[in-house]
């Protein structure tokens, strides 16, 4: 008998949240939407609720996908409290709570736009091995009543094979 079990992305952490908040999406829906990406087995999922009061002033980051390779978190990124989390994996997805009143709207957006966008973003980075970081994040801007996508990259330039060979030769002579 053949089993057709769906791989569920492992949840590395899940914070308790207030009854006024809700996580807009769960591990199963994310896993199904990203089932075809080559990084799937290496992704870890965090349901994070570092209550950063700036987030609750009308600008909510609710979902992000991150690539980190020997990079320290960026202090200028808008969500400082995310970096109090445990050590990061190379590929992570972070889900943050939203007010319950926005949950349905944000969940629809996640299903229709954010998850397909994350799938495409991950596929474009399937061979990524550079040092640094790359983030695709989704926000709700209450003032504009709009859903916003942000991309932040801090990837180091690729070194040419010739440059790496020259460096290795120089180190051998030293």
C-alpha positions, 0 to 999 in steps of 0.5 A, a space after each residue: 500500500 502506497 502512502 502519500 504523506 505530505 511533508 510538513 515543514 518542522 516548526 522550530 518555535 511557536 510563541 504563545 500569543 494574546 487572545 486578541 491576536 492570531 497567526 494568519 497561516 499554519 505549517 500545513 498550508 505553507 508546506 503544501 504551497 512550497 512542496 516543490 521547492 528544493 530547499 523544503 527539507 532544510 526550511 525551519 518555521 518559526 511562529 514568533 511574537 516578539 512584541 515590538 510595539 512599533 509593529 502594533 502601531 499600524 504596520 504589521 509584518 506577518 510573514 517572511 522567508 529568509 536565507 542566512 549564510 554566516 550573516 549577523 542580523 541587520 539592525 536596520 531591518 524594521 523588526 529588531 525584536 525578531 533577532 532575539 530568536 534562537 540561532 537561525 537555520 540557513 532557510 527560515 520562514 517566520 510567521 507573526 501574529 496579526 489582530 484577529 480582525 485582520 486575520 481573514 484578509 491577511 490569510 487570503 492574501 497569503 494564499 493568493 499572493 504571498 505563498 506563490 511569491 515565496 515559491 518563486 523567490 525560493 526557486 530563484 535561489 535554489 542554488 544560492 550558496 553566497 555568504 550574507 542574507 536575503 529576505 522577502 517579507 510581507 507587511 500590512 500597512 494599516 494607514 494605507 490599508 494595503 499589503 506590502 512586500 519588501 525585499 532586503 538583500 545583503 549577499 556578498 559578491 560571488 568570487 571568481 574561480 580565478 580570484 579564489 585560485 590566486 588567493 589559495 596560491 598566495 596563502 600557500 606561499 605564505 
